[in-house]
Amino acid sequence: MSVELVSYGAFFLTMALTYAIICLGLNVQWGQTGLFNVGIAGFVAVGAYVSALLTTPDDPNRLGGFGLPIVAGWVGGAIATGFVSFLVGALTIRLRADYLAIATFGVAVVVQLVALNLEPVTGGPFGIGFIPRPFADHAGDPLFFSLANLGVLVAIVLMLYLVLERLARSPWGRVLRAIREDEQAALALGKNATRFRLQAFAIGGGIMGLAGAVQAHFIGFIAPDNYVPMLTFQVWAMLIVGGSGNNKGAILGAILVWGIWAASAGAVSELFPPGQQARAAALQIVMIGVALCAILLLRPRGILGEERVVSRHVGPRAQPDAKAPDAPKS
């Protein structure tokens, strides 16, 4: 197997895992809490821009450029996006279903317009370049560079998965599911539905911001055109295909749909000349839609359906022990 093929495979998985992080954040909001967020691109953009401004070198043409370490940028991007999500949620979290979707979509549009027009800070339509990349000193060795980046992403996704799995099986996670399934019953038990929804929205948004920050540093360049509604469509397709409410499904769906997206891009590019990118992009979306419909016809709940978790100490489908001794007779 050639070095180029291994490097491309590592790069492909690295990008897929950045989308897996976004899917994990959406799974907290929608899969566990039922919050219909269609402004994903905006929250990802906040994390990317904050991290880029914190870590890039000083630039006399724009504000920012603090030159902090990459990890500081990732943490800062996640915290900033979590804070923005909290503020947005405080204003919109009482909205239901389609109303919340409209509000979050508006937030994403506002974020993109700010990134496009606030040129002294964001670089405007030209974006921000020269974002430091992990292991940049080893960029001359493409195999090591690709595998090292992949290792970092695997570690981040694994850590998030373990934390979110524990939260899902905790009393906090069970309250989220209870609110999603029957809010009135949860209120009758004394649970503050608004507070729990706000917490889930902020945590999910912070995870999306982390994904944006990580993705920006692995690409090395960001611009407003990177955060269009198509990104939101991709992430929703990933979560639905993998299985909403299942963290393993969110990761699997991200890898699978990103693979379909990359493969369809290569196939479509051969059908149209270079001057017809718009038609090629439209056909690519159609191909993704057909693949999505086919998967959902076979697996309506996604490839990995939601696990009905009772508690973190009990498995999803715990059965009584058939060999248990009979109760003592009186």
C-alpha positions in Angstrom: 0.0 0.0 0.0 1.5 3.3 -1.1 2.3 6.2 1.3 -0.1 8.5 -0.7 -3.0 6.1 -0.3 -2.4 5.8 3.5 -2.1 9.5 3.8 -5.3 10.1 1.9 -7.1 7.5 4.1 -5.9 9.2 7.2 -6.9 12.6 5.9 -10.4 11.3 5.0 -10.9 9.8 8.5 -9.6 13.0 10.1 -12.2 15.1 8.3 -15.0 12.6 8.9 -14.2 12.6 12.7 -14.4 16.4 12.8 -18.0 16.0 11.5 -18.5 13.2 14.0 -17.8 15.8 16.8 -20.5 18.1 15.3 -22.9 15.1 15.2 -22.2 14.3 18.9 -23.2 17.9 19.7 -26.4 17.7 17.7 -27.2 14.4 19.3 -27.2 16.1 22.7 -29.6 18.7 21.4 -31.9 16.7 19.2 -31.3 13.0 19.9 -31.6 13.3 23.6 -33.6 16.5 24.2 -35.6 17.1 21.0 -34.3 20.6 20.3 -34.6 21.2 16.5 -31.4 23.2 15.7 -30.9 24.1 12.1 -28.3 26.7 12.7 -25.4 24.3 13.1 -23.2 26.1 10.6 -23.3 29.3 12.7 -22.2 27.6 15.9 -19.4 25.7 14.1 -18.3 29.1 12.6 -18.1 30.8 16.0 -15.7 28.1 17.3 -13.6 28.2 14.2 -13.2 32.0 14.1 -12.6 32.3 17.9 -9.9 29.6 17.8 -8.3 31.1 14.7 -8.2 34.6 16.2 -6.6 33.2 19.4 -3.9 31.2 17.7 -2.8 33.0 14.5 0.2 35.3 14.5 -0.2 39.0 14.9 -1.6 40.6 11.8 -1.5 44.4 11.3 -4.4 44.2 8.9 -7.0 42.9 11.4 -7.6 42.5 15.1 -6.8 39.4 17.0 -3.8 37.2 16.3 -2.7 36.4 19.9 -0.4 33.5 18.9 -1.7 31.2 21.7 -1.1 27.4 21.6 -3.5 25.3 19.5 -5.1 23.6 22.5 -5.9 27.0 24.0 -7.6 27.9 20.8 -9.7 24.7 20.9 -10.7 25.3 24.5 -11.5 29.0 23.8 -13.5 28.1 20.8 -15.6 25.6 22.7 -16.2 27.9 25.7 -17.1 30.9 23.5 -19.5 28.8 21.4 -21.0 27.4 24.6 -21.5 30.9 25.9 -23.1 32.1 22.7 -25.4 29.0 22.6 -26.4 29.8 26.2 -27.3 33.3 25.2 -29.2 32.2 22.1 -31.0 29.5 24.1 -32.0 31.9 26.8 -33.9 33.8 24.2 -35.3 31.0 22.1 -35.4 27.8 24.2 -39.1 28.1 25.0 -39.9 28.0 21.3 -41.1 24.6 20.0 -40.2 22.6 16.9 -40.4 24.7 13.7 -40.3 28.0 15.6 -37.0 27.0 17.2 -35.7 25.9 13.8 -36.5 29.3 12.3 -34.8 31.1 15.2 -31.6 29.0 15.0 -31.4 29.3 11.2 -31.6 33.1 11.7 -28.7 32.9 14.1 -26.6 31.0 11.6 -27.4 33.7 8.9 -26.4 36.5 11.3 -23.1 34.7 12.2 -22.2 34.3 8.5 -23.1 37.9 7.7 -21.0 39.1 10.6 -18.0 37.0 9.4 -18.5 38.3 5.9 -18.7 42.0 6.8 -16.6 42.4 10.0 -13.4 42.5 7.9 -11.1 44.1 10.5 -11.7 41.1 12.7 -12.7 38.1 10.5 -10.9 39.0 7.3 -14.3 39.4 5.5 -14.7 37.4 2.4 -11.0 36.6 2.3 -11.2 34.7 5.5 -8.3 33.9 7.9 -5.3 32.0 6.6 -2.1 30.7 8.1 -4.0 29.0 11.0 -1.4 26.9 12.8 -1.8 23.2 12.1 -0.9 20.4 14.6 2.4 18.8 13.9 3.2 21.4 11.3 6.9 20.8 11.9 6.5 17.3 10.4 4.5 18.4 7.3 7.4 17.3 5.2 6.7 13.7 6.2 3.1 13.3 4.9 2.6 9.8 6.4 3.6 10.8 9.9 1.7 14.2 9.6 -1.5 12.5 8.5 -1.4 9.7 11.0 -0.5 12.0 13.9 -3.5 14.3 13.1 -5.7 11.3 12.8 -4.5 10.1 16.2 -5.4 13.4 17.8 -8.9 13.3 16.3 -9.5 9.7 17.5 -8.5 10.7 21.0 -10.8 13.7 21.0 -13.8 11.7 19.6 -13.2 8.8 22.1 -13.0 11.2 25.0 -16.2 13.0 24.0 -18.0 9.7 23.4 -17.1 8.3 26.8 -18.2 11.5 28.6 -21.5 11.8 26.7 -22.2 8.1 27.2 -21.8 8.6 30.9 -24.0 11.7 30.8 -26.7 9.9 28.8 -26.9 7.2 31.5 -26.8 9.6 34.4 -29.9 11.1 36.1 -29.3 14.2 34.0 -29.5 12.3 30.7 -32.7 10.5 31.8 -34.3 13.8 32.6 -33.5 15.0 29.1 -35.2 12.0 27.6 -38.1 12.3 29.9 -38.6 16.0 28.8 -38.3 14.9 25.2 -40.9 12.1 25.5 -43.4 13.7 27.9 -42.7 17.2 29.2 -45.8 17.3 31.3 -44.9 14.2 33.2 -41.4 15.6 33.8 -42.9 18.8 35.1 -45.2 16.9 37.4 -42.1 15.3 38.9 -40.7 18.7 39.7 -38.1 19.0 36.8 -37.4 22.4 35.3 -37.7 21.6 31.6 -36.5 25.0 30.5 -33.3 24.8 32.6 -32.5 21.3 31.4 -33.1 22.3 27.7 -30.9 25.3 28.1 -28.1 23.2 29.6 -28.4 20.7 26.7 -28.4 23.4 24.1 -25.3 25.1 25.6 -23.4 21.8 25.9 -24.3 20.7 22.4 -23.3 24.1 21.0 -20.0 24.0 22.8 -19.2 20.7 21.3 -20.1 22.1 17.8 -17.7 25.0 18.5 -15.0 22.6 19.4 -15.5 20.8 16.1 -15.3 24.0 14.2 -12.1 25.0 16.0 -10.5 21.6 15.4 -11.6 21.6 11.7 -10.1 25.1 11.2 -6.7 24.0 12.4 -6.6 20.9 10.3 -7.6 22.8 7.2 -5.5 25.8 8.0 -7.9 28.3 6.4 -11.5 29.5 7.1 -13.9 31.8 5.2 -17.6 32.6 5.5 -18.3 30.4 2.5 -17.3 27.4 4.6 -20.3 27.8 6.9 -23.3 27.8 4.6 -26.6 25.9 5.2 -25.2 22.9 3.3 -23.1 22.2 6.3 -26.2 21.9 8.4 -27.8 19.6 5.9 -24.7 17.3 5.9 -24.7 17.0 9.7 -28.4 16.3 10.0 -28.1 13.6 7.3 -25.2 12.1 9.2 -27.1 11.9 12.5 -30.3 10.5 10.9 -28.4 7.9 9.0 -26.3 6.8 11.9 -29.2 6.8 14.4 -30.5 9.8 16.4 -30.2 9.3 20.1 -27.2 7.0 19.8 -23.7 8.4 20.2 -22.2 5.4 18.3 -24.7 6.0 15.5 -23.6 9.7 15.3 -20.0 8.7 14.8 -20.8 6.0 12.3 -23.2 8.2 10.4 -20.6 10.9 10.1 -18.0 8.6 8.6 -20.5 6.9 6.3 -22.2 10.1 4.9 -18.8 11.8 4.5 -17.6 8.8 2.5 -20.7 9.0 0.3 -20.2 12.8 -0.1 -16.5 12.4 -1.0 -17.2 9.5 -3.4 -20.1 11.3 -5.1 -18.0 14.5 -5.5 -15.4 12.5 -7.4 -18.0 10.8 -9.6 -19.9 14.0 -10.4 -16.8 15.9 -11.3 -16.1 13.5 -14.1 -19.6 14.1 -15.6 -19.4 17.9 -15.9 -16.7 20.2 -17.3 -14.9 22.6 -14.9 -17.2 25.5 -15.7 -20.4 23.8 -14.5 -19.7 23.4 -10.8 -23.2 24.5 -9.9 -24.8 21.6 -11.8 -22.2 19.2 -10.3 -23.0 20.4 -6.8 -26.8 20.1 -7.4 -26.4 16.5 -8.7 -24.2 15.7 -5.7 -27.0 16.8 -3.3 -29.5 14.7 -5.3 -27.2 11.6 -5.0 -26.9 12.2 -1.2 -30.7 12.5 -0.9 -31.2 9.2 -2.8 -28.7 7.4 -0.6 -30.3 8.9 2.5 -33.8 7.7 1.4 -32.5 4.2 0.6 -30.8 3.9 4.0 -33.9 5.1 5.9 -36.2 2.8 4.0 -34.1 -0.1 5.2 -33.4 1.3 8.7 -36.1 3.8 9.6 -34.5 4.5 13.0 -31.0 4.8 11.5 -28.3 2.2 11.2 -27.9 2.1 15.0 -31.2 2.9 16.7 -31.5 4.6 20.0 -30.8 2.5 23.0 -33.4 2.6 25.8 -31.1 3.2 28.7 -32.6 2.9 32.2 -29.5 3.9 34.1 -25.8 3.9 33.8 -25.6 0.8 36.0 -28.2 -1.2 34.0 -27.8 -2.3 30.3 -30.1 -1.0 27.6 -32.1 -4.2 27.6 -31.4 -5.9 30.9 -33.4 -9.2 31.3 -34.1 -10.9 34.6 -31.8 -13.7 35.4 -33.4 -16.9 34.4 -31.2 -18.9 36.8 -32.1 -16.8 39.9 -33.2 -19.0 42.8 -36.9 -19.0 43.6 -38.1 -16.9 46.5 -38.2 -18.7 49.8 -41.6 -20.1 50.6 -43.4 -18.9 53.7 
